[in-house]
Amino acid sequence: MMPYTATMAGENTLLRPLFTSDHPCMRSIFTDQHVMKYFGNGQPLTVEQVEERTLASAAHNNFLSKERKYYH
């Protein structure tokens, strides 16, 4: 039986859960005022906010990976 993998792939796109290793990339995106003007309230996040959100998401995904045998 193949392990459960929560991903979606298209010709030019791969969507997958966040992991702690994604934090540097997420920080560069979500702290950039030119990018964030198109998201939410238009204000960039602080480094601390990005870290908190990325780690919370990664922890949630790690929990799911153990429950669903998701290998990353």
N, C-alpha and C positions, 0 to 999 in steps of 0.2 A: 504494500500500500504506500502510495506517495505521501510525503508529509504535507500538511495543510500550509499553503502559502497565501497570504493576503496581499496579492499584488494585482495590478491591472497594467497591461502593456498595450501600447499603440505603436504606430509606425515610428514616431519620434518621441514618445513619452513612456516613462515607466513610473508608476505610482506604487509606493511601498511604505510600510511603517517607518517612523523616525527612530533612529538609534542615537546613543550618546555621541557616536563618532560624527554625527551630522551637525553638532553644535557650531563649529566654526562657520560652516556655510549658512546656517540659519541666522547666526549673528550678523553676518555681512548683509544679508537680505533685509532682515527686520529692523536693523538700526539705520538703514539708508533712507533719508528723507525723500529722495526722488522716487524710490520704489514704493514706500509706504503711503504716499499721497493717494494711492489707488486702493488702499485697504483700510477697513475699519473706519476710525475717526480721522484718518489722514496723517496721524502723528507717528513718528518712528518710536519703537520700543527702546527701553534702556537695555544695556547689556545684561543686567540682572533679571529683567523681565524675560528676555529671550532664554537665558539659562534656565530659569524656573520652568518655563513652558516646555522647552526641549527635554529637560530631564524628567518632567512629569509625564510627557508623552512617551518617552523612551521606557520609563519604568512601567507604564501601563502596557506597552507593547511587549516588554520582557515578560510580564505576568501572563499575557495572552500566549506568548510563544511557548511558555512552559505548559500551559493548559492545553494548547492545541498542537504541540509538537512542531512549532514553527522554527525552522532552522535558518539562522542568519550568520 
